[in-house]
Structure formats: C-alpha cells, structure tokens
Amino acid sequence: MRLHVGDGNEVAGRAEIDKAYVAALKALLESPPTDYAKVREAIRTADTPTLAHLFLYAHFELVRRSGNWIHDGEL
C-alpha cells in the first residue's frame, strides 16, 4: 500500500486528512443510531497495532465515501 498524504506538500496533506474528518462529521449530523458500546469496547480492548489498522481503514473508507477518493488501487 502506498500512503499519500500530500507527498511533502503540507497543504495537500491537510486537505487529504480533512476529507475523512468532514465525511465523519457529515455522517453524524443526522444523529443516526450508533452502536457506541461496540465502538468503545473495540477501542478499550484492542492492542495498539489493531487500533492503528482500524484508524487507517476507517480514514480511507471515509475519504472514499467523501467522493474525493484519489487512488491507484483498492484497499
């Protein structure tokens, strides 16, 4: 996997990070039912490498759903 977060360009990198943040906030604006207990349990019990994978996969999925997914392959 290649990770592009702006390739040294801080402005482009910030824009890539912001895509996932904005997609997450938009999803929560409607106050949908969410399984908070499942999320908290996963965070509480997972080891650090698992949390890192969770973070990356959630980030990339949110960017993909934002409609601004620029990639050269699939996860």
PDB file of N, CA, C and O in Angstrom:
ATOM      1  N   MET A   1       0.846  -1.172   0.000  1.00  0.00           N
ATOM      2  CA  MET A   1       0.000   0.000   0.000  1.00  0.00           C
ATOM      3  C   MET A   1       0.887   1.229   0.000  1.00  0.00           C
ATOM      4  O   MET A   1       1.869   1.289   0.740  1.00  0.00           O
ATOM      5  N   ARG A   2       0.554   2.192  -0.812  1.00  0.00           N
ATOM      6  CA  ARG A   2       1.225   3.484  -0.785  1.00  0.00           C
ATOM      7  C   ARG A   2       0.307   4.473  -0.102  1.00  0.00           C
ATOM      8  O   ARG A   2      -0.887   4.532  -0.396  1.00  0.00           O
ATOM      9  N   LEU A   3       0.860   5.243   0.802  1.00  0.00           N
ATOM     10  CA  LEU A   3       0.085   6.236   1.534  1.00  0.00           C
ATOM     11  C   LEU A   3       0.485   7.612   1.042  1.00  0.00           C
ATOM     12  O   LEU A   3       1.635   8.026   1.185  1.00  0.00           O
ATOM     13  N   HIS A   4      -0.463   8.307   0.469  1.00  0.00           N
ATOM     14  CA  HIS A   4      -0.209   9.672   0.009  1.00  0.00           C
ATOM     15  C   HIS A   4      -0.940  10.628   0.933  1.00  0.00           C
ATOM     16  O   HIS A   4      -2.169  10.611   0.999  1.00  0.00           O
ATOM     17  N   VAL A   5      -0.211  11.442   1.632  1.00  0.00           N
ATOM     18  CA  VAL A   5      -0.831  12.451   2.483  1.00  0.00           C
ATOM     19  C   VAL A   5      -0.279  13.810   2.052  1.00  0.00           C
ATOM     20  O   VAL A   5      -0.001  14.668   2.891  1.00  0.00           O
ATOM     21  N   GLY A   6      -0.124  13.999   0.757  1.00  0.00           N
ATOM     22  CA  GLY A   6       0.348  15.258   0.232  1.00  0.00           C
ATOM     23  C   GLY A   6       1.746  15.190  -0.335  1.00  0.00           C
ATOM     24  O   GLY A   6       2.216  16.165  -0.922  1.00  0.00           O
ATOM     25  N   ASP A   7       2.427  14.063  -0.175  1.00  0.00           N
ATOM     26  CA  ASP A   7       3.779  13.880  -0.722  1.00  0.00           C
ATOM     27  C   ASP A   7       4.702  15.049  -0.393  1.00  0.00           C
ATOM     28  O   ASP A   7       5.400  15.559  -1.269  1.00  0.00           O
ATOM     29  N   GLY A   8       4.704  15.469   0.861  1.00  0.00           N
ATOM     30  CA  GLY A   8       5.579  16.553   1.288  1.00  0.00           C
ATOM     31  C   GLY A   8       4.934  17.921   1.195  1.00  0.00           C
ATOM     32  O   GLY A   8       5.494  18.900   1.689  1.00  0.00           O
ATOM     33  N   ASN A   9       3.789  18.009   0.583  1.00  0.00           N
ATOM     34  CA  ASN A   9       3.067  19.267   0.470  1.00  0.00           C
ATOM     35  C   ASN A   9       2.091  19.348   1.637  1.00  0.00           C
ATOM     36  O   ASN A   9       1.081  18.645   1.660  1.00  0.00           O
ATOM     37  N   GLU A  10       2.396  20.206   2.601  1.00  0.00           N
ATOM     38  CA  GLU A  10       1.581  20.281   3.821  1.00  0.00           C
ATOM     39  C   GLU A  10       0.132  20.662   3.526  1.00  0.00           C
ATOM     40  O   GLU A  10      -0.781  20.146   4.171  1.00  0.00           O
ATOM     41  N   VAL A  11      -0.091  21.546   2.574  1.00  0.00           N
ATOM     42  CA  VAL A  11      -1.459  21.971   2.242  1.00  0.00           C
ATOM     43  C   VAL A  11      -2.248  20.802   1.669  1.00  0.00           C
ATOM     44  O   VAL A  11      -3.386  20.558   2.071  1.00  0.00           O
ATOM     45  N   ALA A  12      -1.642  20.078   0.729  1.00  0.00           N
ATOM     46  CA  ALA A  12      -2.312  18.922   0.133  1.00  0.00           C
ATOM     47  C   ALA A  12      -2.524  17.835   1.182  1.00  0.00           C
ATOM     48  O   ALA A  12      -3.571  17.188   1.198  1.00  0.00           O
ATOM     49  N   GLY A  13      -1.546  17.629   2.053  1.00  0.00           N
ATOM     50  CA  GLY A  13      -1.677  16.629   3.111  1.00  0.00           C
ATOM     51  C   GLY A  13      -2.824  16.946   4.045  1.00  0.00           C
ATOM     52  O   GLY A  13      -3.601  16.059   4.398  1.00  0.00           O
ATOM     53  N   ARG A  14      -2.940  18.194   4.449  1.00  0.00           N
ATOM     54  CA  ARG A  14      -4.025  18.617   5.333  1.00  0.00           C
ATOM     55  C   ARG A  14      -5.365  18.402   4.652  1.00  0.00           C
ATOM     56  O   ARG A  14      -6.318  17.965   5.297  1.00  0.00           O
ATOM     57  N   ALA A  15      -5.458  18.701   3.350  1.00  0.00           N
ATOM     58  CA  ALA A  15      -6.710  18.506   2.621  1.00  0.00           C
ATOM     59  C   ALA A  15      -7.119  17.038   2.621  1.00  0.00           C
ATOM     60  O   ALA A  15      -8.303  16.727   2.749  1.00  0.00           O
ATOM     61  N   GLU A  16      -6.149  16.130   2.476  1.00  0.00           N
ATOM     62  CA  GLU A  16      -6.457  14.702   2.493  1.00  0.00           C
ATOM     63  C   GLU A  16      -6.972  14.266   3.861  1.00  0.00           C
ATOM     64  O   GLU A  16      -7.930  13.497   3.948  1.00  0.00           O
ATOM     65  N   ILE A  17      -6.357  14.743   4.907  1.00  0.00           N
ATOM     66  CA  ILE A  17      -6.796  14.403   6.261  1.00  0.00           C
ATOM     67  C   ILE A  17      -8.182  14.983   6.526  1.00  0.00           C
ATOM     68  O   ILE A  17      -9.028  14.322   7.127  1.00  0.00           O
ATOM     69  N   ASP A  18      -8.415  16.210   6.080  1.00  0.00           N
ATOM     70  CA  ASP A  18      -9.695  16.871   6.310  1.00  0.00           C
ATOM     71  C   ASP A  18     -10.850  16.169   5.617  1.00  0.00           C
ATOM     72  O   ASP A  18     -11.979  16.227   6.104  1.00  0.00           O
ATOM     73  N   LYS A  19     -10.597  15.501   4.483  1.00  0.00           N
ATOM     74  CA  LYS A  19     -11.668  14.794   3.774  1.00  0.00           C
ATOM     75  C   LYS A  19     -12.348  13.776   4.680  1.00  0.00           C
ATOM     76  O   LYS A  19     -13.576  13.715   4.739  1.00  0.00           O
ATOM     77  N   ALA A  20     -11.553  12.978   5.383  1.00  0.00           N
ATOM     78  CA  ALA A  20     -12.124  11.957   6.266  1.00  0.00           C
ATOM     79  C   ALA A  20     -12.845  12.602   7.436  1.00  0.00           C
ATOM     80  O   ALA A  20     -13.915  12.147   7.839  1.00  0.00           O
ATOM     81  N   TYR A  21     -12.262  13.661   7.981  1.00  0.00           N
ATOM     82  CA  TYR A  21     -12.870  14.360   9.122  1.00  0.00           C
ATOM     83  C   TYR A  21     -14.241  14.923   8.729  1.00  0.00           C
ATOM     84  O   TYR A  21     -15.213  14.765   9.467  1.00  0.00           O
ATOM     85  N   VAL A  22     -14.316  15.567   7.587  1.00  0.00           N
ATOM     86  CA  VAL A  22     -15.567  16.152   7.119  1.00  0.00           C
ATOM     87  C   VAL A  22     -16.591  15.057   6.837  1.00  0.00           C
ATOM     88  O   VAL A  22     -17.761  15.209   7.186  1.00  0.00           O
ATOM     89  N   ALA A  23     -16.176  13.961   6.214  1.00  0.00           N
ATOM     90  CA  ALA A  23     -17.103  12.857   5.933  1.00  0.00           C
ATOM     91  C   ALA A  23     -17.659  12.279   7.224  1.00  0.00           C
ATOM     92  O   ALA A  23     -18.842  11.946   7.292  1.00  0.00           O
ATOM     93  N   ALA A  24     -16.821  12.156   8.251  1.00  0.00           N
ATOM     94  CA  ALA A  24     -17.286  11.632   9.539  1.00  0.00           C
ATOM     95  C   ALA A  24     -18.282  12.581  10.179  1.00  0.00           C
ATOM     96  O   ALA A  24     -19.316  12.146  10.686  1.00  0.00           O
ATOM     97  N   LEU A  25     -17.984  13.865  10.162  1.00  0.00           N
ATOM     98  CA  LEU A  25     -18.902  14.844  10.752  1.00  0.00           C
ATOM     99  C   LEU A  25     -20.234  14.885  10.020  1.00  0.00           C
ATOM    100  O   LEU A  25     -21.284  14.959  10.658  1.00  0.00           O
ATOM    101  N   LYS A  26     -20.210  14.838   8.696  1.00  0.00           N
ATOM    102  CA  LYS A  26     -21.456  14.833   7.929  1.00  0.00           C
ATOM    103  C   LYS A  26     -22.315  13.627   8.291  1.00  0.00           C
ATOM    104  O   LYS A  26     -23.535  13.741   8.412  1.00  0.00           O
ATOM    105  N   ALA A  27     -21.676  12.472   8.463  1.00  0.00           N
ATOM    106  CA  ALA A  27     -22.417  11.257   8.813  1.00  0.00           C
ATOM    107  C   ALA A  27     -23.077  11.375  10.176  1.00  0.00           C
ATOM    108  O   ALA A  27     -24.124  10.772  10.413  1.00  0.00           O
ATOM    109  N   LEU A  28     -22.473  12.149  11.078  1.00  0.00           N
ATOM    110  CA  LEU A  28     -23.015  12.279  12.428  1.00  0.00           C
ATOM    111  C   LEU A  28     -24.016  13.419  12.574  1.00  0.00           C
ATOM    112  O   LEU A  28     -24.731  13.477  13.575  1.00  0.00           O
ATOM    113  N   LEU A  29     -24.086  14.323  11.605  1.00  0.00           N
ATOM    114  CA  LEU A  29     -25.006  15.454  11.694  1.00  0.00           C
ATOM    115  C   LEU A  29     -26.463  15.022  11.792  1.00  0.00           C
ATOM    116  O   LEU A  29     -27.272  15.690  12.436  1.00  0.00           O
ATOM    117  N   GLU A  30     -26.791  13.920  11.162  1.00  0.00           N
ATOM    118  CA  GLU A  30     -28.163  13.431  11.171  1.00  0.00           C
ATOM    119  C   GLU A  30     -28.513  12.684  12.455  1.00  0.00           C
ATOM    120  O   GLU A  30     -29.651  12.245  12.621  1.00  0.00           O
ATOM    121  N   SER A  31     -27.556  12.536  13.359  1.00  0.00           N
ATOM    122  CA  SER A  31     -27.739  11.822  14.630  1.00  0.00           C
ATOM    123  C   SER A  31     -28.313  10.429  14.427  1.00  0.00           C
ATOM    124  O   SER A  31     -29.326  10.076  15.032  1.00  0.00           O
ATOM    125  N   PRO A  32     -27.662   9.633  13.569  1.00  0.00           N
ATOM    126  CA  PRO A  32     -28.170   8.280  13.338  1.00  0.00           C
ATOM    127  C   PRO A  32     -27.934   7.397  14.555  1.00  0.00           C
ATOM    128  O   PRO A  32     -27.063   7.685  15.377  1.00  0.00           O
ATOM    129  N   PRO A  33     -28.709   6.322  14.671  1.00  0.00           N
ATOM    130  CA  PRO A  33     -28.429   5.387  15.755  1.00  0.00           C
ATOM    131  C   PRO A  33     -27.038   4.786  15.547  1.00  0.00           C
ATOM    132  O   PRO A  33     -26.703   4.338  14.450  1.00  0.00           O
ATOM    133  N   THR A  34     -26.253   4.781  16.587  1.00  0.00           N
ATOM    134  CA  THR A  34     -24.882   4.289  16.516  1.00  0.00           C
ATOM    135  C   THR A  34     -24.636   3.326  17.660  1.00  0.00           C
ATOM    136  O   THR A  34     -25.111   3.545  18.774  1.00  0.00           O
ATOM    137  N   ASP A  35     -23.905   2.274  17.394  1.00  0.00           N
ATOM    138  CA  ASP A  35     -23.580   1.296  18.426  1.00  0.00           C
ATOM    139  C   ASP A  35     -22.346   1.766  19.193  1.00  0.00           C
ATOM    140  O   ASP A  35     -21.250   1.236  19.014  1.00  0.00           O
ATOM    141  N   TYR A  36     -22.544   2.783  20.060  1.00  0.00           N
ATOM    142  CA  TYR A  36     -21.435   3.352  20.817  1.00  0.00           C
ATOM    143  C   TYR A  36     -20.749   2.317  21.697  1.00  0.00           C
ATOM    144  O   TYR A  36     -19.529   2.350  21.854  1.00  0.00           O
ATOM    145  N   ALA A  37     -21.513   1.404  22.267  1.00  0.00           N
ATOM    146  CA  ALA A  37     -20.926   0.386  23.142  1.00  0.00           C
ATOM    147  C   ALA A  37     -19.927  -0.474  22.366  1.00  0.00           C
ATOM    148  O   ALA A  37     -18.858  -0.797  22.883  1.00  0.00           O
ATOM    149  N   LYS A  38     -20.266  -0.845  21.135  1.00  0.00           N
ATOM    150  CA  LYS A  38     -19.364  -1.657  20.319  1.00  0.00           C
ATOM    151  C   LYS A  38     -18.086  -0.887  20.010  1.00  0.00           C
ATOM    152  O   LYS A  38     -16.991  -1.446  20.072  1.00  0.00           O
ATOM    153  N   VAL A  39     -18.221   0.383  19.681  1.00  0.00           N
ATOM    154  CA  VAL A  39     -17.051   1.207  19.370  1.00  0.00           C
ATOM    155  C   VAL A  39     -16.163   1.344  20.598  1.00  0.00           C
ATOM    156  O   VAL A  39     -14.953   1.131  20.516  1.00  0.00           O
ATOM    157  N   ARG A  40     -16.752   1.698  21.733  1.00  0.00           N
ATOM    158  CA  ARG A  40     -15.967   1.872  22.964  1.00  0.00           C
ATOM    159  C   ARG A  40     -15.297   0.569  23.389  1.00  0.00           C
ATOM    160  O   ARG A  40     -14.155   0.586  23.848  1.00  0.00           O
ATOM    161  N   GLU A  41     -15.980  -0.542  23.245  1.00  0.00           N
ATOM    162  CA  GLU A  41     -15.399  -1.835  23.608  1.00  0.00           C
ATOM    163  C   GLU A  41     -14.221  -2.165  22.697  1.00  0.00           C
ATOM    164  O   GLU A  41     -13.184  -2.631  23.167  1.00  0.00           O
ATOM    165  N   ALA A  42     -14.376  -1.927  21.401  1.00  0.00           N
ATOM    166  CA  ALA A  42     -13.282  -2.201  20.469  1.00  0.00           C
ATOM    167  C   ALA A  42     -12.062  -1.343  20.808  1.00  0.00           C
ATOM    168  O   ALA A  42     -10.935  -1.837  20.798  1.00  0.00           O
ATOM    169  N   ILE A  43     -12.278  -0.087  21.102  1.00  0.00           N
ATOM    170  CA  ILE A  43     -11.173   0.813  21.440  1.00  0.00           C
ATOM    171  C   ILE A  43     -10.521   0.393  22.757  1.00  0.00           C
ATOM    172  O   ILE A  43      -9.297   0.395  22.884  1.00  0.00           O
ATOM    173  N   ARG A  44     -11.345   0.039  23.720  1.00  0.00           N
ATOM    174  CA  ARG A  44     -10.831  -0.308  25.053  1.00  0.00           C
ATOM    175  C   ARG A  44     -10.022  -1.597  25.044  1.00  0.00           C
ATOM    176  O   ARG A  44      -9.041  -1.714  25.778  1.00  0.00           O
ATOM    177  N   THR A  45     -10.417  -2.558  24.229  1.00  0.00           N
ATOM    178  CA  THR A  45      -9.806  -3.881  24.306  1.00  0.00           C
ATOM    179  C   THR A  45      -8.751  -4.159  23.235  1.00  0.00           C
ATOM    180  O   THR A  45      -7.988  -5.117  23.357  1.00  0.00           O
ATOM    181  N   ALA A  46      -8.701  -3.341  22.198  1.00  0.00           N
ATOM    182  CA  ALA A  46      -7.775  -3.611  21.091  1.00  0.00           C
ATOM    183  C   ALA A  46      -6.341  -3.226  21.439  1.00  0.00           C
ATOM    184  O   ALA A  46      -6.096  -2.268  22.171  1.00  0.00           O
ATOM    185  N   ASP A  47      -5.403  -3.996  20.898  1.00  0.00           N
ATOM    186  CA  ASP A  47      -3.991  -3.641  21.064  1.00  0.00           C
ATOM    187  C   ASP A  47      -3.647  -2.503  20.101  1.00  0.00           C
ATOM    188  O   ASP A  47      -4.426  -2.188  19.202  1.00  0.00           O
ATOM    189  N   THR A  48      -2.497  -1.899  20.292  1.00  0.00           N
ATOM    190  CA  THR A  48      -2.109  -0.729  19.511  1.00  0.00           C
ATOM    191  C   THR A  48      -2.040  -1.000  18.005  1.00  0.00           C
ATOM    192  O   THR A  48      -2.549  -0.190  17.231  1.00  0.00           O
ATOM    193  N   PRO A  49      -1.430  -2.110  17.555  1.00  0.00           N
ATOM    194  CA  PRO A  49      -1.414  -2.356  16.105  1.00  0.00           C
ATOM    195  C   PRO A  49      -2.824  -2.500  15.514  1.00  0.00           C
ATOM    196  O   PRO A  49      -3.081  -2.037  14.403  1.00  0.00           O
ATOM    197  N   THR A  50      -3.723  -3.133  16.248  1.00  0.00           N
ATOM    198  CA  THR A  50      -5.098  -3.273  15.769  1.00  0.00           C
ATOM    199  C   THR A  50      -5.771  -1.911  15.686  1.00  0.00           C
ATOM    200  O   THR A  50      -6.484  -1.632  14.722  1.00  0.00           O
ATOM    201  N   LEU A  51      -5.556  -1.059  16.683  1.00  0.00           N
ATOM    202  CA  LEU A  51      -6.113   0.293  16.637  1.00  0.00           C
ATOM    203  C   LEU A  51      -5.555   1.078  15.455  1.00  0.00           C
ATOM    204  O   LEU A  51      -6.281   1.844  14.822  1.00  0.00           O
ATOM    205  N   ALA A  52      -4.279   0.895  15.156  1.00  0.00           N
ATOM    206  CA  ALA A  52      -3.680   1.584  14.017  1.00  0.00           C
ATOM    207  C   ALA A  52      -4.342   1.143  12.711  1.00  0.00           C
ATOM    208  O   ALA A  52      -4.626   1.973  11.848  1.00  0.00           O
ATOM    209  N   HIS A  53      -4.587  -0.156  12.566  1.00  0.00           N
ATOM    210  CA  HIS A  53      -5.286  -0.646  11.375  1.00  0.00           C
ATOM    211  C   HIS A  53      -6.704  -0.096  11.319  1.00  0.00           C
ATOM    212  O   HIS A  53      -7.167   0.333  10.261  1.00  0.00           O
ATOM    213  N   LEU A  54      -7.384  -0.107  12.440  1.00  0.00           N
ATOM    214  CA  LEU A  54      -8.745   0.430  12.498  1.00  0.00           C
ATOM    215  C   LEU A  54      -8.758   1.890  12.058  1.00  0.00           C
ATOM    216  O   LEU A  54      -9.616   2.295  11.274  1.00  0.00           O
ATOM    217  N   PHE A  55      -7.816   2.675  12.554  1.00  0.00           N
ATOM    218  CA  PHE A  55      -7.718   4.084  12.200  1.00  0.00           C
ATOM    219  C   PHE A  55      -7.518   4.267  10.693  1.00  0.00           C
ATOM    220  O   PHE A  55      -8.231   5.045  10.058  1.00  0.00           O
ATOM    221  N   LEU A  56      -6.550   3.550  10.126  1.00  0.00           N
ATOM    222  CA  LEU A  56      -6.266   3.707   8.703  1.00  0.00           C
ATOM    223  C   LEU A  56      -7.433   3.258   7.832  1.00  0.00           C
ATOM    224  O   LEU A  56      -7.798   3.951   6.882  1.00  0.00           O
ATOM    225  N   TYR A  57      -8.021   2.107   8.145  1.00  0.00           N
ATOM    226  CA  TYR A  57      -9.135   1.628   7.339  1.00  0.00           C
ATOM    227  C   TYR A  57     -10.340   2.549   7.459  1.00  0.00           C
ATOM    228  O   TYR A  57     -11.013   2.809   6.462  1.00  0.00           O
ATOM    229  N   ALA A  58     -10.627   3.047   8.659  1.00  0.00           N
ATOM    230  CA  ALA A  58     -11.741   3.982   8.831  1.00  0.00           C
ATOM    231  C   ALA A  58     -11.459   5.277   8.068  1.00  0.00           C
ATOM    232  O   ALA A  58     -12.344   5.809   7.398  1.00  0.00           O
ATOM    233  N   HIS A  59     -10.230   5.783   8.169  1.00  0.00           N
ATOM    234  CA  HIS A  59      -9.869   7.004   7.460  1.00  0.00           C
ATOM    235  C   HIS A  59     -10.048   6.846   5.958  1.00  0.00           C
ATOM    236  O   HIS A  59     -10.698   7.674   5.318  1.00  0.00           O
ATOM    237  N   PHE A  60      -9.472   5.780   5.386  1.00  0.00           N
ATOM    238  CA  PHE A  60      -9.563   5.579   3.946  1.00  0.00           C
ATOM    239  C   PHE A  60     -11.004   5.354   3.492  1.00  0.00           C
ATOM    240  O   PHE A  60     -11.395   5.819   2.421  1.00  0.00           O
ATOM    241  N   GLU A  61     -11.787   4.653   4.289  1.00  0.00           N
ATOM    242  CA  GLU A  61     -13.191   4.425   3.922  1.00  0.00           C
ATOM    243  C   GLU A  61     -13.966   5.734   3.935  1.00  0.00           C
ATOM    244  O   GLU A  61     -14.791   5.971   3.052  1.00  0.00           O
ATOM    245  N   LEU A  62     -13.714   6.585   4.922  1.00  0.00           N
ATOM    246  CA  LEU A  62     -14.404   7.873   4.972  1.00  0.00           C
ATOM    247  C   LEU A  62     -13.987   8.768   3.807  1.00  0.00           C
ATOM    248  O   LEU A  62     -14.826   9.472   3.245  1.00  0.00           O
ATOM    249  N   VAL A  63     -12.717   8.754   3.439  1.00  0.00           N
ATOM    250  CA  VAL A  63     -12.274   9.526   2.275  1.00  0.00           C
ATOM    251  C   VAL A  63     -12.945   8.987   1.015  1.00  0.00           C
ATOM    252  O   VAL A  63     -13.410   9.763   0.179  1.00  0.00           O
ATOM    253  N   ARG A  64     -12.999   7.652   0.871  1.00  0.00           N
ATOM    254  CA  ARG A  64     -13.656   7.049  -0.294  1.00  0.00           C
ATOM    255  C   ARG A  64     -15.115   7.487  -0.386  1.00  0.00           C
ATOM    256  O   ARG A  64     -15.601   7.825  -1.466  1.00  0.00           O
ATOM    257  N   ARG A  65     -15.812   7.479   0.753  1.00  0.00           N
ATOM    258  CA  ARG A  65     -17.219   7.867   0.765  1.00  0.00           C
ATOM    259  C   ARG A  65     -17.421   9.360   0.545  1.00  0.00           C
ATOM    260  O   ARG A  65     -18.520   9.792   0.197  1.00  0.00           O
ATOM    261  N   SER A  66     -16.378  10.144   0.743  1.00  0.00           N
ATOM    262  CA  SER A  66     -16.494  11.597   0.534  1.00  0.00           C
ATOM    263  C   SER A  66     -16.647  11.940  -0.940  1.00  0.00           C
ATOM    264  O   SER A  66     -17.064  13.048  -1.278  1.00  0.00           O
ATOM    265  N   GLY A  67     -16.314  10.998  -1.824  1.00  0.00           N
ATOM    266  CA  GLY A  67     -16.374  11.260  -3.257  1.00  0.00           C
ATOM    267  C   GLY A  67     -15.092  11.858  -3.786  1.00  0.00           C
ATOM    268  O   GLY A  67     -14.995  12.132  -4.982  1.00  0.00           O
ATOM    269  N   ASN A  68     -14.109  12.068  -2.938  1.00  0.00           N
ATOM    270  CA  ASN A  68     -12.841  12.661  -3.332  1.00  0.00           C
ATOM    271  C   ASN A  68     -11.700  11.652  -3.245  1.00  0.00           C
ATOM    272  O   ASN A  68     -10.551  12.022  -3.001  1.00  0.00           O
ATOM    273  N   TRP A  69     -12.022  10.387  -3.443  1.00  0.00           N
ATOM    274  CA  TRP A  69     -11.036   9.312  -3.297  1.00  0.00           C
ATOM    275  C   TRP A  69     -10.152   9.278  -4.526  1.00  0.00           C
ATOM    276  O   TRP A  69     -10.588   8.853  -5.596  1.00  0.00           O
ATOM    277  N   ILE A  70      -8.915   9.721  -4.382  1.00  0.00           N
ATOM    278  CA  ILE A  70      -7.939   9.685  -5.456  1.00  0.00           C
ATOM    279  C   ILE A  70      -6.971   8.557  -5.111  1.00  0.00           C
ATOM    280  O   ILE A  70      -6.242   8.648  -4.124  1.00  0.00           O
ATOM    281  N   HIS A  71      -6.959   7.506  -5.909  1.00  0.00           N
ATOM    282  CA  HIS A  71      -6.153   6.347  -5.559  1.00  0.00           C
ATOM    283  C   HIS A  71      -5.601   5.676  -6.800  1.00  0.00           C
ATOM    284  O   HIS A  71      -5.998   5.974  -7.927  1.00  0.00           O
ATOM    285  N   ASP A  72      -4.681   4.769  -6.565  1.00  0.00           N
ATOM    286  CA  ASP A  72      -4.149   3.989  -7.675  1.00  0.00           C
ATOM    287  C   ASP A  72      -4.365   2.507  -7.423  1.00  0.00           C
ATOM    288  O   ASP A  72      -3.566   1.673  -7.847  1.00  0.00           O
ATOM    289  N   GLY A  73      -5.452   2.183  -6.728  1.00  0.00           N
ATOM    290  CA  GLY A  73      -5.786   0.798  -6.444  1.00  0.00           C
ATOM    291  C   GLY A  73      -6.877   0.703  -5.395  1.00  0.00           C
ATOM    292  O   GLY A  73      -7.503   1.700  -5.034  1.00  0.00           O
ATOM    293  N   GLU A  74      -7.091  -0.486  -4.921  1.00  0.00           N
ATOM    294  CA  GLU A  74      -8.095  -0.744  -3.908  1.00  0.00           C
ATOM    295  C   GLU A  74      -7.421  -1.122  -2.602  1.00  0.00           C
ATOM    296  O   GLU A  74      -6.293  -1.615  -2.607  1.00  0.00           O
ATOM    297  N   LEU A  75      -8.089  -0.902  -1.498  1.00  0.00           N
ATOM    298  CA  LEU A  75      -7.567  -1.347  -0.202  1.00  0.00           C
ATOM    299  C   LEU A  75      -7.679  -2.848  -0.107  1.00  0.00           C
ATOM    300  O   LEU A  75      -7.296  -3.433   0.906  1.00  0.00           O
TER     301      LEU A  75
END
